[in-house]
Amino acid sequence: MMLLSIYTGCRPAELADASKHECVDEEEGSDEPNYQQQEPWANKNDTEYDDDYVDLDAVERGYKTLCYEDIRLWIVRNPTKGERDLLGMEITFAHHKGADRKPKPTTFLFHKEALPILCPISHVLAIAIKDNAIEVEGSSHAEPFFTSHLQHPTKAVLIHWKPEMLKTPIFRQAVRTCDMFRTSEWKALRYSTYAYYLDRLGWATGFEQKITSYCFRRGTGNAVDGAATTAVRDQILRHNPQTGVFCGSYINEKVRFIVQDAVLDQPTDSGFLRAFTHMSLTCDPRAPQTVPDEVRDALPPDPELVQLKLEQQELRLELKRLYGHAFVQGSIGTEAGEEYRQLNRQIATVTKTLEQELKREYRRDYFYRIHNEELEKIMKKVTVVAPTYVEPVVKHQLPERTQLQDIMCDLSKGLNPRDIVMRRIHAIDTMVALSRRQEVQCHKS
């Protein structure tokens, strides 16, 4: 999803389901991270995360998100004689913002990338193999798609999807079953789930600013601006021509041009310019994700929370006197019982809000403090013998996830064409194998 967001600049509602009027507009919502908020699927009263039956032969399309019928995967004969065929992909976005009034279906082209982590074709093909969505039988592995040699007069082969899969969303929601979660066969991924994971990702990787899907959309717009014509840029972003929407809402507030160099008639260091116009400039993987116990212990208790807990304790004693030890059940339907439950909910809300504020302030303090600490080292000419930051080792429960991590983190580009293809095939097959496994949920003790 992130790759398609970056490579197309599409709005999040074109990839994830936002039909419940969730906040997906770039002008709405808070810029503060919600890293502490509860998982969207944790609320058992939300039926959107329940599994239920659906008729896959239905003719109507249930979602406006990306479905199989929007994707065309091609095997194209290589113009260089003797070389392997090429894989290409077309994706059409027709359900964009304002499509009901003024449709602007836009088709994007994709080709293979040497690095599997950056290759959208590899990810889409892995999903299709896992879903058994390809009409021709025997499409259970990736190798045939990358080792073909089409013969004259065939120039290209379109990979057809099974008719019953055409209206199935590509990105689908995890739903509850009897004792676990599994990927739904038909429910599109909800925007709240997508936003939740992006927020967690930005928090875990050390970004100072909140990561949202519109970071990708704005980034795509600014990357295309200047590299393509204004007409192409507006077509990509689905903006009406000559409306000034890009300049008003999307353009990077940091000028992507060093006026100083122009005035002095000297060349510009492009690497320096890129670094200062990217939000990754202040990204720090050392940024704290939790607040140490000693910091918590040194803080004074919150007066509002203390008062609420005192009221709760007094009411609890009164209910125990009236209804005994089973006062929770005994007080159902009474005014005092409802007041007690309301106090519990209020305490939970205040506690959660305080926890969020504490984590935000502690992290904000870190980003302020770390610059002074680094500058102090410079002033004192402190010699760093060895790096103080050690990248944490992530241990996965499933071996397939560990294998996929090794493949995706292999960023070497000096491989010969055969090794690049084999790495891509291995990545797709490993993604398919991982999607068929189920992790055992580890409960916190």
Beta strands, then each sheet from edge to edge (+ up, - down):
strand 1: 71-76
strand 2: 86-93
strand 3: 106-111
strand 4: 156-159
strand 5: 172-176
strand 6: 181-188
sheet 1: 3+ 2- 1+ 4-
sheet 2: 5+ 6-
end
